[in-house]
């Protein structure tokens, strides 16, 4: 599991993003998901969460993750 997480993080980094940012965006790619609620323990974490949301995740990331077998293509609806 740790090796898979490292591979996911490496792909994210190649696309100029992070694994936590991708984890926040991923559920939003499923047609049944309308929103994601994130917790924050302090104002600094809230700022980090807002920054992740504002930057977004490149669409190419999802393509590479599905093509490499790291993401089940049926798990999301790529737009």
Secondary structure, DSSP 8 states (H G I E B T S, - for coil): -HHHHHHHHHHHHHTT--HHHHHHHHGGGSTT--------SSHHHHHHHHHHHHH---HHHHHHHHHTTSS-GGG----
